Structure formats: C-alpha cells, structure tokens
Amino acid sequence: MFDDALHFLVQAQEAPDWARLGQHLPYEWIEQAVA
C-alpha cells in the first residue's frame, strides 16, 4: 500500500501541472528554469 502511494508521488513529480504550478511561482524562477 505504501509502495503504491510512493509510486504515485514519483509519477506526479515527473509530470507536474505546469500551468497550475506557474500560478504559485515567482516569474524569475520560471524564467531561470526555462532559460
């Protein structure tokens, strides 16, 4: 059961929702990550 939860967390980290994430990050961080 714990393994399934851990696997889900890893998958979620590999494919973040960039649009939703962008609403909560400073523009400078996004610019650095993209540049």
C-alpha positions as CSV (number, residue, x, y, z in Angstrom):
1,M,0.0,0.0,0.0
2,F,2.8,2.4,0.9
3,D,4.6,1.4,-2.3
4,D,1.6,2.4,-4.4
5,A,1.4,5.8,-2.7
6,L,5.2,6.3,-3.2
7,H,4.9,5.4,-6.9
8,F,2.0,7.8,-7.3
9,L,4.1,10.6,-5.8
10,V,7.0,9.9,-8.1
11,Q,4.8,9.9,-11.1
12,A,3.2,13.2,-10.0
13,Q,6.6,14.8,-9.7
14,E,7.7,13.6,-13.1
15,A,4.6,15.2,-14.8
16,P,3.7,18.4,-12.9
17,D,0.8,20.6,-14.0
18,W,3.0,23.5,-15.2
19,A,0.1,25.9,-15.7
20,R,-1.2,25.4,-12.2
21,L,2.4,25.4,-10.8
22,G,3.2,28.6,-12.6
23,Q,0.4,30.5,-10.7
24,H,2.4,29.9,-7.4
25,L,6.0,30.5,-8.6
26,P,7.8,33.8,-8.9
27,Y,8.3,34.8,-12.6
28,E,12.0,34.9,-12.1
29,W,12.1,31.2,-11.1
30,I,10.2,30.2,-14.2
31,E,12.5,32.3,-16.4
32,Q,15.6,30.6,-14.9
33,A,14.1,27.2,-15.4
34,V,13.2,27.8,-19.0
35,A,16.4,29.7,-19.9
